[in-house]
Amino acid sequence: MGDKANVHPGAAGRATAADRPASVRNVVLVGHSGSGKTTLVEALALTAGALNRAGRVEDGGTVSDYDEIEHRQQRSVQLSLVPVEWDGIKINLLDTPGYADFVGELRAGLRAADAALFVVSASDGVDGSTRMVWEECAAVGMPRAIVITHLEAARADFEEMTRRCAEAFGGDDPDAVLPLYLPLHGPQGPDGHAPVTGLIGLLTQKLFDYSTGERKESEPGEDQLPGIEEARNRLIEGIISESEDETLMDRYLGGEQVDIKTLIQDLERAVARGSFFPVLAAAPAAEGAKQGLGTVELLELITGGFPTPFEHPMPGVTTIDGKPRELKACDTEGPLVAEVVKTSSDPYVGRISLVRVFSGTLRPDQTVHVSGHGLADRGHEDHDVDEKIGALSMPFGKQQRPVTHAVAGDLVCVAKLGRAETGDTLSAKDDPLLMEPWQMPDPLLPLAIQAHSKADEDKLSQGLSRLVAEDPTMRLEQNQDTHQVVLWCLGEAHADVALERLRSRYGVQVDVVPHKVSLRETFAGRSAGRGRHVKQSGGHGQYAICEIEVEPLPGGSGIEFVDKVVGGAVPRQFIPSVEKGVRAQAAKGVAAGYPLIDIRVTLLDGKAHSVDSSDAAFQTAGALALREAAADATIHLLEPVAEVSVLVGDEYVGAVMSDLSARRGRLLGTEQVSGGRTLVRAEVPEIEIGRYAIDLRSLSHGTARFSRSYARHEPMPAQLGEKIRQEAQKSQ
């Protein structure tokens, strides 16, 4: 670190940086939208010498947000990998979108990384969704650090923001979240704002001046040291409390001076095991500058303090038939186990898979086994196929730089894996294995679409299958009841990107149509009907008469057909025909065109003709009888009801419960959950929660999560049912 006096352990020459897991660091950047993650990645790439000028690669694009959609929307919408090297260490920077709709990309980044860098804007602070990601990382023990950006903002206050980070992230131990440096301010401008021009290291008490656009180290003035004494002592005590040397605290409190080298080593160990979370500051380089403020210190923390892939716990691995398989973590000579963490399409190269290698070594032209299990409910079929690895490369903006291999612990792009999808496992074809999938959020916003033209209709199916192959947080549904194609997304922005990709990547133009829920019909009471189908028009005629009685059954009973014909009024061979006609009409509906369910149909009597009766005639008579019975009865429209569980901060519980009640919801109860949150359970008609993913986010400021599951169908209010019936009649 800028405070470091020792050489980084495991440092190697540039030529071998990616050949050994000890020389790799995988870091995911996390933070809310607009916190400055992408700008920070570009600043780090510039300082590491990967860019010729601030934030730009040779073609003029940025190294992270290079997708056309990202340019148009002015925000990250996908996971991006930017590899850089520093002091002989290869750093894979994983830039994630901050907007909640793209949390699937964030989860993929967390899966691929060994440590997380939380980016917090000094002007915006820590939002609820960032806190939730911090808790996810804490649950699995992922090492973390915090970097504060936007210090150029008029009212930016590094010390105050550090305190707020300690409150948000420190939990029971706020002294585990402490700054390693304090900012140095230049002269005040006309607006009274004093820009940050440098940093002072709290451990070595060195001054690092960035005012010239390049980092310069010097000794601080005597008047500057007293200002850091309190923060320095607190940092030293925080580091010592995490030291493996239990005698160090007593010696320090006894007045012994602790060697700086010892403190740095203890700091690095505490950061690597996820028990201490340093706070740093960073800013992008000014025009023409070589280094952005704090970027050198950040790179040194990553290379020296963040863990190597050896220290990353191996995700669960099984054989294809589910038997556990124990593997040594990050063994370059072990069995091949790699995972596709992102899938994208390039118009020139084709499908590109971003892969994290967990065991073994991946090489071009190698035949691997591709295993994809567990996502059938999202439109992904389970598959086990062999595929040949194409070219391996490392991305840098739109460029792909060829590499000869990828060892365990590294990330690499693989070209032309035609069957592999995000979340799939790559392993040796003679030793197929399967990795435990990472947790992915459920898409809960329905987007009903239809092809804009006949030409689009021909391409729609393939375009949609490619889209869901790239993004497992989308779910494709072909609804058999409503005959709609529904793409389930995480939010409006997620849906917008899906439509844009269909248009720009796959040349498919679609129209968005109102989403329909799967309504049903049923009889409210007993009714009778007579079906008479008699026609004579030359040759064989048609003759069939049947009399039925219909009565309602309890929910979930389906359709029950009972034969009570006596005396052969309806010949035995035609009774199944009557049932077939009844069931066919029930499938079409009798009031508003929705399937009829939960009834008992009893065939009581009928008439037949020795010549003109037929299977088709009695099918028609059965259908007519059901329609006549419906005309004389009250028909209820049944709507699907979902059981909804909302996990929300205690401060928003009242608002959430009121909102659910306004949606005709029935509250089932609440349950206290750790972390100041409450689980609210309710039953809500599905027609009322089509946009709940959007509305709940607004209601809870992005901090709530919900799940839904089908409970049953039940009668909808008469007024609403009548409105739907009238709309159905108008459309006929």
N, C-alpha and C positions, 0 to 999 in steps of 0.2 A: 504494500500500500504506500501511498506517498510517505507514510511514516516508517516504511520498511527499510531495515538495514541489512536484511539477509536476502539471499537469492531464493527464488521460488523453488520449492522442492519439486523434483520431477521435470524441471525445465529441460527442453531439448532443442536441437537446432530446427530451423524452419522446415527443412526438407523432411523431417520425420515427425512433425507435430501431429499429424493425423494417423500415424502408424501405431501408436500405443494409447490405450485407454487412459493412462495416467496423464497424457498430454492433451486431453479433451475436456472441455467444460460445456455443458448444455444448460442454457439459462433461458427461462421464459420471462417475458416482460408482461406484467399485469397492471391494470389500472383502468379507471373509467374513461369513457370517450372524451378526448380533448385534453387528457393529462400530459401528453407529450411523449408517448412511447415511441412512435415512429420517428419523431425528430431526434430523440435520444439515441435510437439505433443508428441513425445516420451520423450523428456526432461521434459515436464510438467508432464507427467504421472509418470516419475521416481521421481521427486521432491514431487509429491503428495502422493508417497508411493504405487502407483498402480503396479509398476514393481519391480522385484527382482534385476535386473541389467539393465544397460543402454540400453533402446530400445528393450528389449526382454521380451517375455512372456514365459510361461512354455515349450511350444513346440519349442522354438527357433525362432519363427517368430516375425515380428514386429507387433505392435499394430495397425498399420494403413495400410501399404502396405503388405498385407498377401496373396493376390491373386497370383496364379502362373504366370499369364500374367504380373503382376506388377514386379515380380521378374525377369522375362526374359527381360522386356523392361527397367528396372531400373528407373521407374517413376510411379506416381499414374495415374490410368486410371478410377477410380471410387470414389464416395463419401464414406467416412468411418467415422463411429461414434466411438469415444473413450471417455467413461465416466470416470471422476475422481472426487474425493471429496477433498475439501480444506476448512478448518475452518467451517465445518458443512454445506457447500454449495455443491450441486451436479453440476458439470460442464460437459455439453455435448459438447465435442470438435468435430467439423465437419471438417475433413480434405478433401479439394477439390483438384482435379487435376489442375495443372497450365497451361497445354497445351491447346491451343485454341480448338482442336478437341473435348475436353470433357467439353465444356462450359455448356452442359446440366446438368452435375453432379454439376457444380458450381451453376447454377440457382436453383437446388433442395436444395443445402445447404443454399442458401440465403433464400429460402422459409421457411426452418425448423428453422432458427436461429433468435435470437432477437438482435444480435450485430455481428459486423465483425471485425476480427483482420487482418489487411493488413501486410503481411510479405514481407519485402524489403531487398534484398541482398546488403550489403555494396560494394560488388565488381561489381554488375551489374546495380544497380540503379532502377529507375521506368520506366517500359515500357508502351507503348501506351495502350495495352489491360488492364493493371491494372488501368490506369486512367479511362478507360471506365467503369470498374466495380465500381470504386469509384463514378462516376457520377450516376450510377444506384442506388447505396445505398443512395446517397444524395437526389435523386428524391423522395424516399420513407421515408426519414428521419431516416434511420437506424444508430444507434450509431456505431462509429468506433474508433479504435486505431491503431497505427502503431508500429511494432516491427522491428528493424534493426538487421539482422543476418550477418553471415560471417565476423565478426569483426576481425577474425584471419587472413584474407587475407592481403597480404603484403602491399598494398596501401589503406587499409580500413581507412576511415576517418568519424567518427560518426558525427562530427559537420557539415562537408560538406554535408553528406547524409541527415541530418536533414533539412538543408537549402533547398536542392533539393526537399525533401518531402513537405516542406511548399509551394514551388513554384508550385509543381504538384497538391497538394491536397487542398491548402489553399484558392484558388480562390481569391476573393476580400479581404480576411482577413487572411493573412499569420500568424498572431499572434494567430489564432485558432489551429495551428499545432506547438506544442512546446514540448521539452523534459522534462520529470519528473526527469531524472537522467543524470549525465554525467559519461562517463567511466573513470576508473583509470587504468593507464598503469604500467606494471612492467618494469624491466630493459630491455634495448635493447639487442637483440641477435646479433650474428655475421653478420646477413644480415641487421642490422639496424632497424629491426621491433621490436617495443615494444608491447608485448601482453597485452590484456585487462585482468586484474586480479580482478577487482571489480567495484563498482558503488558508486557514492556519491549522496545522495538525495538532490535535490535543495530546498525542503521546510524545512525539519527538519535538514538539513546539517549533516546528519549521513553518516558514511562510512560503506559500506557493502563489505567485503572482501571474494572472492570466491577462492582465490589462493590455499587453502588447499583441495578443493573439497567439502567444506561445508560452507554455509554462516555464516559469523561472523560479528556482528555489533560492531562498535567502534566510538570514536570521531575522527574527522579529525584533522590533524595537523594545526597549525596556518598558515603555508605557503600554505595550500590547499584552504582555504576559499576565499582569494581574487580572485582566478581563477574562482570561480563559481558565483561571485557577480552579474555580468551583466546578465547571464542566469537566475539567481534566481529572480532578479527584474523583468525581462521580463515575466517570468512565473507567478509571483504573479499578475502583472498587467493584464495578459491575463485571469487569473482565476477571478479576481475581475470584469473585464469588462463583464463577463458572470453571475455575481452574481445577485440573485433576490433582494438583498439589494442595492437599488439605491444610498444610502448614503455612501456605503463602499469605493468607489473610491475616493470621496472627502476627506474622513477621512484619507485614506491611503496617498494621495498626500499631505495632511496637516501634515504628519509626524507621524500619529498614527500607532502603531505596531498592525498588524492584527493577531489575535490568529490562531495558526497553525490548530487547530481543525476546526475552521470556514473555513479556506482555503480549507482543505481537503473535508469538506462537500459540499462546493460550487463547487469544482472540480468534485466530484462524480455526483452531479446533472447535471452539464454541459455535462459531458461525457454521462450520461444516456439519456439525451434528444437530443443528437446528435449535439451539438453546439460547443464542444471543443474536439480536437482529440490529445490525448497525444502520445508522441513518447517514446518508450522504447528500450532497447537493450537486446539481449539474445544470449546465446551460449549453445551447448549441453554439458553435463557433460563428463569429461575426464574418461578414463577407471578406474573403481573402485571408482569414486566420487559419492557422494550422491545427489548432486544438480548441475544443470547447471547454469551458470552465468545469472542473471536476471530472472530466472524462478519464484522465490518466489515473486518478485515484480510484475511480470505479473499475477500470480495467485491472488494476492491481488487486483490488478486493476480489474480483471474480477469479483471477488466476491463482491468487494465494489463499483465499478464504473459502471459496465455494468448493463443494466436493467433486471428486473425480467420479466417473461412472462406476468404479469399483465399489463406491459407497452407496450406490443406488440399490435398494432392495429389488430383487428379481420378482416381477409379477408372476402370479400363479401360472404354471405350465402343466398341461396334461397331454396324454396321447389323444388321438382322434376319438377313441371310444370312452374317454373320460377318466382314465387312470392317471393319478398324480405322477409327475416326473420331476425329480429333484435335479436342478442344474446349478453349477457353480456360477456365481455372478460375474458377468463380463469376461468370460473366458474366450479369448480369440481363437483358441484351438478346439473349443467345445462344439457340440452340435449346433447347427445353424438355427437360430430363433430370431426372427425380425418381425416387425409389425408395421403395417401401413397406417400412418397417422394422418395422412392427408392425400386426397386424390384430386387432380386438376386436369384440365384439357388444354392443350396448346394446338392452335389451328395448323401448325406446321409439323410439330413433333408427334402429336397425338396425346394419348393419356400419359401423365407423369405422376408417379407415386412417390411421396415423401416417406421414407422408411427409417425407423430407428432400429438399429441392430443391437440386440440384447446379448446374444451369444454367437460365437463363431465369426466367420469372415465372409462377406458377400462379394462376389466377383461377377464381372460381365459374362454373358453367354452361359451362365450356370443354370441348370434346370432345377427348379424348386417346386415344392408342393405348396399350393395356396389353399388355406383353410378359412372358410367364412361361416361362422355359426352364430345363431342367437339373435338375428335381426329380421326374422321372417315376418314379424308383426309390423315392420316398416317398409315392406315391399322388397326386402332383400332375401333372396333364396339362399338356404344353406348350400354350400358347395365345397367340394374337395377335388381340385384339379391340379395337374402339373403344368407349369408354364416356364418358358425360357426367359431368363433375365436379359433385358436389353442393355443399352449403354448406361453406365453409372456417371453421375455428374453432381457438381455442387452448384446451387443457384447463386446468382448475384444480380438482383434486379431481373430483367428479362433474359439475361444471359445464362447459359448452362455451361459450366467449365468441366470438361471430362476428368474423371479420376479412375484409377486402375482397380481400386478395391475399397471396401469400407469395413473397418474392424469393429468388434463389439464395443459399444459405447458411443459410436459415431452415428451421425445422420447423413443420409445420402438420397439423391433423387434417382429413381429407376424408370427408364423409358419403356413404353409399350407392353406393360402388363395388362393384357386385354381383359382378364377376368377378375383381377384383384380389386377389392373395394376398400374404402376406409374402414379400419378395424380388423382387417384380415391378417392372418399369421402367415409368414413365409418360413418354410423349414426345408430340410433336406428331403428329396423325394423318396429316399429309402428309409427315412426316419421322420414321418410326418407328425407334427406337434401342433398344439393349439394353445394360444395365450388367453388368459382370463380377460374379458373385455373391460374397458374402462367405462365408468358411469357416464351416460349421455342423457341430456334432458329430453323429456317427452314433448314433441310438437303438439300444441294444443290450439292453434289457430287454423281453422279450415279455410282453404282457398279453392273454390269450385271453378273449374276452367273448362273451356271447350275450344276446339280448333277454330281459327278465324275463317279458314277456307278449306276447300277439299284438298288442296296441295299441302296445307298445314296438317290436316288430319292424317295424311299418309306418313308424316314425319314425327307426329306427336308422341307416339308410343316409345320410339327409340330415344327421342330427346328426354322424355321423363325418366326413362330407365337410367340414362347416363347421369342425369341430375341427382337422383337419389343414390347412385353409386358413389358420387363425389361427396355427398353430404348425408351422413347417417342420422342427422337431427331432422331430416325431412321424412315424411311418411306418405307413400302413395296409396290411395284407396280407390278402388273401382266399386262404387256403392251399387249393389244389385237392386236395392229397393228404390233409390231415387234416380238410378241410371246416370249418376254424375261421376266425373273424374275429379277427385278431391286431393289436393296437395296440402298436407298438414305441415304448418310452419311454426316457428317460434314467435313471430311477431310481424308487424307490417313491413319493417325494413327487410327482414328475412324473405318475406314474400316478394317484395319489389325486386330484390336481387335474383330470386329464382326466375321471375318472369323475364328479367333483363338477360339472364344467361340463356334461357330458352331461345330468345330472339337473336342475340348476338353470336352465341357459340354454335347453336344447333339450327338456326334459321327457321324457328317455329314461332309463328305469331298466334297468340291465344287471346281469347276474350274471357274476362272474369264475370261470372254469373252469380246470382244470389245462391247461397248455400242452403240446401234443403235438409231437414232432419227426417228421419225415417218414421213417419206417422203410421198409425194403424187404425182400423175401424172395428167396431164390435156392436152387437145388439144390446140395447139397454133392457129389453124384456122379451117375453115370449111372443112369437108371431107365426103366422101360417102363410103359405103361398102355393099357388097352383101354376104349374108350367104346362102350357099347351102348345105343341108344335105340330100342326096339321097342315100339310100342303099337298095339293094334287094338281099336277101340270103336265100330264102326259107321261107315259111310261110309269116306272115305279114312283110312288109318292113318298111322303114323309109323314109318319104318324107316331106321336109319343105324347102321353099325358102323365104327369106325376104330381102328387100332392105331398108337401113336406111341412114339417113343423120345425121352427128354429127357436132355440133357447140359449141364453148366455151361460158361460162356464167361468170358473175362477181364472184369474190371470195365469198365463203360462200353460193353459190346457191345449192350445192349438185348435184344430178342427176335428171334431168327432162325428163320424157318420154311423147312423144306426138304421138297420133294415127291420121294419115292422110290417111289411107287406104280407097279407094273408090271401090265400085262395089263388095265387098266381096272377093277380091283377097286373103285375109287372113281371114278365118272364125273368127267370133267374139270371139268364145270360145278359140282361140289360140293366140289372141293379148296379154292377160296377160302372156302367156307362153314366147312370144318373150321378153317382158319386164323383166320377171324373169331371162331369159338367159343373157340379157344385163347387168342387175345389178350384177349377179353372176360373169360375166367376169370382170366387173368394179372393183369389190372387190378384184379380183386377180391381177389386173393391166394388162397393154398391152405393156409395154416397159421394165421395170426393176423389176416388181413384187410388185409394191406399189399401193395402192388403187387409182382408177381414180375418180376425183371429178370435179365439176363445169362445167358440159356439159349438152346440151339438145340433146336428141336422138329422132329423128322423124322417125317413121315407115311409109314409103311411099307406098310400094307395096310388093307383094309376090305371092307365088303359094302354093296350097295345093292339096292333093290327097284324094279322097273320102274314101279310105280304109287305106292307109299307113301313113297318117298324124296323129300326136299325140302330146300331151303336151311335152313329152321329146324331140321329133324331133324339134319342134319349139324353145324350150329352147336352144338346140344345135345350131340351125341356127342363133338365136339372138346373141349368143356368137361369132360365126364365123364372122358374119357381123361386129361386133364391132372391132374384131381383124383385119379384112381387112381394115376397115376405118383407123385404127391406122397405118397400114403398109404404107399407102399413105399420112400420115400427119406428121407434126412436133409435137412431144410430149415433153412437158416441164415437168421436174422434179420440184416439189414444195417442199421447205424446210420450217420447222416451224421457225418463227421469234419470239423472246421473247423481251418483254420490260424489260430492266434491270435498276434498280436504285441502285447507288453506293453511300454510305455515307462515305466520306473520308476526312482526314485532308487536310487543304489547301495546305500544302507543297507537297502533292502527287497528286494534281488534274491534273496537266499537264501530268504526267506519266500515270495516269489512262485513261485520254482522248485519248492519243496517242495509248495506248494498245487497247482500244475499237475500234478505227479506224482501227488498224491493223487486227482486227477480222472481218472486213467488217461491222462494226457497223455504224449506223447513229446517230449522236448526236442530241438529242432533246432539250437540254438546261441544265442549271445549276441553282442551288438555294442555297443561303447562309443560313447556319444553325448555331445556337449558338455554342459556344465552339470552334471557329476556324475551322469549318468543312463545307464541301460543298456537296450538293446532286447532283450527275451527273446522268442524264437520257439519255438512248440511246436504240435504237432497234438493236438487234444483232441476227444473225442466231444461232439457238440452237446448230448446229453442231460445232460452234466455241467456245462454252462456257462449254463444258463438264467438263473441268478441271479448270474452272475459280475460283472455291472456293480455290484451291491450289495456282494458279498463283496470284490472288489478294492479298492473305495473304503475299506472298513473295514480291510483288510490294510495299505494304504499311507497311511492317514490322509488320503485324498482327493487324493494327489499323483500317482497312476499313471493312465495312459490305455491303452486297448487297442482293437484292431480285430480283426475276424474275417472270414474268407471261406471259402466252401465248398470243401473239397478233394476228397472222394470219399465213397462208402459202403463200409464194410467190415464183416465179421462181428463181431457183438458177442459177449461172453463167453457160453458155453453156459448158465450158471446164470441170468444176467440175461435172456437170450433166452427161457428156459423160463418164467420168472416172467411175462414179458409175454404169452406164449402162453396161459398159464393165465388171466390176467386177461381176455384177449380172449374165451376160451371162456365164462367166467362171464357176460360182458356180452351174449353172443349169445342 
